[in-house]
Amino acid sequence: MNFIPQSPPPRHPIVLQKLTSAYKLWHECLPEIPKTSRYTLAARIDALLIATIEHTVTACFLSKSEKLSYVKRAITVLDTAKCLLALAWEIKVLGEKKYIVLSEPLAEVGRMLGGWHNQLIKQNSPGKEEK
């Protein structure tokens, strides 16, 4: 008799799904990056995108009061990765089409993280009054 799990697989928050999808797109670009930049600039972008995923995952599983610092870190690290991606495009390490395909979902993730950040600030503000 085969065992069939009764519960569906865990669903990740949309921001994390979009972030991992963007990372998969980036990972497809890596082999096309010239060796002169693959182990420097590309490796740094890769590390920053992975760090963004790590901070986002951590924030997902913390209490509301603890989430804010990890969301802030995710935003900062993602912004750094986006800046380095733009640099990779400017120095012709990354083609324009690949840059556009990568930057659009990363911009969306940035907006989502920013919204999450603002929501957490409102929830954790001490001046919040109940009516």
N, C-alpha and C positions, 0 to 999 in steps of 0.2 A: 504494500500500500504506500502510495506517495503522499508525503506531507505537503499540504497546500496552506500557506500562511493565510490567516483570516483577516489580519489587519493590513491596510494599504501601506506602502512605503512612506516614510516620513516626508512631509512637504517642507521645503525650505522657503523662507520669505522671498518675495519677488525680487527685492534688491539683491539678494544673494544669488538667485537664479540668473539674473541679468549680468551680474559681476562674473560668475563662472562662465557664462556664455561668451562674454567679452574676452576672458582669459583664453578660452579655447580658440577664438579667432586669432589672438596674439600668438598663441603657440603654433598655429599653422604658418605664421609669417616667419618664425625664427630660422628655418632652414634657408630662406631666401636672403637673409641679412648677410652682407659680406663678413668674412672672418675678421677683418680689421676692426669691426664694431660688434661682432657677435658676443665676444667675451668681455666686453667693457660696457658700452652703452646698452646694448640689448639685454645683457645679463642683469644690469641694474634695473631696467624697466621691468624685467621678469620678476625680480625680487620684490620690487615695490607693488606690483599687481598681486603677488602672492601675499604680501603683508596686508594689503587692503582686504583680501578675502579673510585672512586670519582675524583681523580686528573686527570685521563685520560679523563673522561667526561668533566670536567671543561676546560681542554686544548682544547678539540674539539670545544668549542664554543667561544673561545677568539680570539682576533685579533692575527695576526702573531707575533707581537712584545711582546705580553703578554703570549704566549703559553710556551715559553722556561722554565720559572721557574716551571710551573706545570708538564711539561714533566720530568724535573730533579727530582722533588719530587716523581713522579710516579716511576721512575727508582730506586731511593734510597729506597723507601718503598717496592717495589717488591723485590729488592735484599735482604732486611732484611727478608721478608717472606720466600724467597727461602733458606736462611741460617737457619732459624728456622725449616723449613720443613726437611732439612737435619739433623738437630739435633733430630727432632722427629723420623726420621728413625734410626739414630745411637743409640738412647736409647730404640729402639724397641716399640715405641708408634704407629708408622706407619709401616705397612708391606712394604716389598721391592717392590712388584708389584704395590701397591697403590702409593708409592713414585715415581716410574718410570712413571706411568700414569700421575701423577700430574706435575712432574718436566719437562717433555718434552714440554707441551704447555706453561708452564711458562717461559722456556728458550726461546721459540720462541717469546713470547710477549716481553721479555727482549731485544731480537735482534731488534724487530720492534720499540720499544721505543727508543733504541739506534740510529737506523737509522733516526727516526723522529727528535731526538735531534740534530744529525749531520746536517740534512737538515735545521733545524731552525737556527743553528749557521751560516751556509753558507748564508742563506737568510738575516739574521740580521747583518752580518758583515759590519762594516762601510767602509772597504777598497774595497768593491765590486764595480768594474768599469763596465760601460756599453760600448759596442763596437759599 
